[in-house]
Amino acid sequence: MSGFFRRKAESWLIRLAAWILIGRNVARCKVVSRRDNNDMWGMAERLEGIADRINTGYKEPRP
């Protein structure tokens, strides 16, 4: 049971990090370059995928 709560907490923290990265995404920003902005968006998408896999316990979805 503790593994269940640990997975949920870890996936929530990863989603929080992704949310912060997506929140930094702006159309025009004088501080962050467009390349860095795009990289942060990509990182956030990858983090959400990782959080999904952790949350499900690395079980493959059924077709």
C-alpha positions as CSV (number, residue, x, y, z in Angstrom):
1,M,0.0,0.0,0.0
2,S,2.9,2.4,0.7
3,G,4.1,1.8,-2.8
4,F,0.8,3.1,-4.1
5,F,1.1,6.4,-2.2
6,R,4.7,6.8,-3.1
7,R,3.9,6.4,-6.8
8,K,1.1,8.9,-6.6
9,A,3.3,11.4,-4.7
10,E,6.2,11.0,-7.1
11,S,3.9,11.4,-10.2
12,W,2.3,14.5,-8.6
13,L,5.7,16.1,-8.0
14,I,6.8,15.4,-11.6
15,R,3.5,16.9,-12.9
16,L,4.2,20.0,-10.8
17,A,7.6,20.4,-12.4
18,A,6.0,20.0,-15.8
19,W,3.4,22.5,-14.9
20,I,6.1,25.0,-13.9
21,L,7.9,24.5,-17.2
22,I,4.8,24.9,-19.2
23,G,3.9,28.0,-17.2
24,R,7.2,29.6,-18.3
25,N,6.2,29.2,-22.0
26,V,5.3,32.6,-23.4
27,A,4.9,33.8,-27.0
28,R,7.4,36.7,-26.6
29,C,9.8,36.9,-23.7
30,K,12.8,39.2,-23.4
31,V,14.4,36.9,-20.9
32,V,14.0,33.4,-22.3
33,S,15.1,32.6,-25.9
34,R,12.7,30.9,-28.3
35,R,14.9,27.8,-28.4
36,D,15.0,27.5,-24.6
37,N,11.2,28.1,-24.5
38,N,10.7,25.3,-27.0
39,D,13.1,23.0,-25.0
40,M,11.1,23.7,-21.8
41,W,7.9,22.8,-23.5
42,G,9.4,19.5,-24.8
43,M,10.7,18.7,-21.3
44,A,7.3,19.3,-19.8
45,E,5.7,16.9,-22.3
46,R,8.3,14.2,-21.5
47,L,7.8,14.7,-17.8
48,E,4.1,14.2,-18.2
49,G,4.7,10.9,-19.9
50,I,7.0,9.8,-17.2
51,A,4.5,10.8,-14.5
52,D,1.8,8.8,-16.4
53,R,4.0,5.7,-16.4
54,I,4.9,6.0,-12.7
55,N,1.3,6.6,-11.8
56,T,0.2,3.3,-13.5
57,G,3.1,1.3,-12.2
58,Y,4.6,0.9,-15.7
59,K,1.7,-1.2,-17.0
60,E,1.2,-1.1,-20.7
61,P,-2.2,0.1,-21.9
62,R,-4.4,-2.5,-23.5
63,P,-5.2,-1.9,-27.2
